Amino acid sequence: MSAFLWKKGCLQLERELVMKSWASIRTKLKGLTVNRVSSFKDDVEVILNVMSGMGADIFLLRNLLGSSFELGTSYNQARSTLVNKTAEIEKLEPHLKAKEYIELMLKEKDVKS
């Protein structure tokens, strides 16, 4: 009988730890922005590993969070690429204005001729 009570007590402690871990993940997810996804991923992975180590079936949760992190990473990469392209275009802008000015001058010269 005492072994049964001990096992029941252990299961209750494990359940409480899983619930606390999940509450921690939920709290972190509430304030999460796409900018912070990659830094948050490591924290969540630690919590998921603890939950998994306790025998909790977190397969679907891990997949869902993994997909979210992948989307966040893709978004950050796309945004970074856009920023780089924008910087390149801004560098070319004076050249484009000079080209437009020269073309305008050439047209005016042709009209006068």
C-alpha positions as a printed Julia matrix, in Angstrom:
113×3 Matrix{Float64}:
  0.0    0.0     0.0
  2.8    2.46    0.84
  4.46   1.83   -2.56
  1.17   2.75   -4.21
  0.95   6.01   -2.21
  4.59   6.79   -3.0
  4.02   6.26   -6.73
  0.85   8.35   -6.58
  2.79  11.12   -4.81
  5.55  11.0    -7.44
  3.01  11.17  -10.25
  1.39  14.17   -8.57
  4.78  15.93   -8.29
  5.55  15.16  -11.93
  2.16  16.47  -12.97
  2.73  19.67  -10.99
  6.14  20.13  -12.6
  4.67  19.65  -16.07
  1.91  22.14  -15.3
  4.42  24.69  -13.97
  6.61  24.16  -17.03
  3.64  24.65  -19.35
  2.63  27.79  -17.43
  6.17  29.1   -17.94
  5.97  28.45  -21.69
  2.54  30.11  -21.93
  3.77  33.17  -20.03
  6.74  33.51  -22.38
  4.57  33.01  -25.47
  2.19  35.81  -24.46
  4.85  38.49  -24.77
  6.66  36.96  -27.69
  7.34  38.98  -30.8
  8.87  37.69  -34.01
 12.06  39.58  -33.17
 12.57  37.5   -30.04
 11.65  34.05  -31.37
 15.17  32.71  -31.78
 16.28  33.75  -28.28
 13.14  32.24  -26.79
 13.6   28.91  -28.58
 16.4   27.74  -26.28
 14.37  28.51  -23.15
 11.39  26.55  -24.44
 13.58  23.64  -25.52
 14.91  23.3   -21.96
 11.37  23.23  -20.57
 10.21  20.73  -23.19
 13.15  18.45  -22.43
 12.24  18.47  -18.73
  8.64  17.64  -19.58
  9.72  14.9   -21.97
 12.16  13.46  -19.43
  9.26  13.04  -17.05
  7.48  10.87  -19.55
  4.96  13.48  -20.7
  3.73  13.01  -24.26
  4.65  16.35  -25.78
  5.08  15.27  -29.4
  2.34  17.53  -30.76
  3.37  20.46  -28.58
  6.99  20.12  -29.66
  5.95  20.01  -33.34
  3.66  23.02  -32.97
  6.29  25.11  -31.21
  8.95  23.91  -33.66
  6.83  25.1   -36.59
  6.33  28.45  -34.9
 10.07  28.85  -34.38
 10.77  27.92  -38.0
  8.29  30.53  -39.22
  9.86  33.13  -36.97
 13.32  32.27  -38.25
 12.13  32.46  -41.87
 10.53  35.84  -41.2
 13.73  37.17  -39.62
 15.8   35.94  -42.57
 13.42  37.52  -45.09
 13.42  40.79  -43.17
 17.2   40.77  -43.02
 17.41  40.19  -46.77
 14.98  43.06  -47.38
 17.03  45.4   -45.19
 20.19  44.44  -47.09
 18.53  44.99  -50.48
 17.15  48.34  -49.32
 20.64  49.41  -48.26
 22.01  48.4   -51.67
 19.3   50.4   -53.45
 19.97  53.43  -51.28
 23.66  53.25  -52.24
 22.67  53.24  -55.94
 20.19  56.1   -55.61
 22.68  58.96  -56.28
 23.87  57.17  -59.44
 20.29  56.74  -60.64
 19.55  60.42  -60.07
 22.7   61.4   -61.96
 21.71  59.09  -64.84
 18.21  60.62  -64.97
 19.7   64.12  -65.0
 22.09  63.26  -67.84
 19.25  61.69  -69.86
 17.12  64.8   -69.29
 19.95  67.07  -70.41
 20.49  64.95  -73.52
 16.8   65.15  -74.38
 16.78  68.92  -73.93
 19.88  69.16  -76.13
 18.15  67.07  -78.84
 15.04  69.24  -78.66
 17.1   72.43  -79.06
 19.02  71.0   -82.02
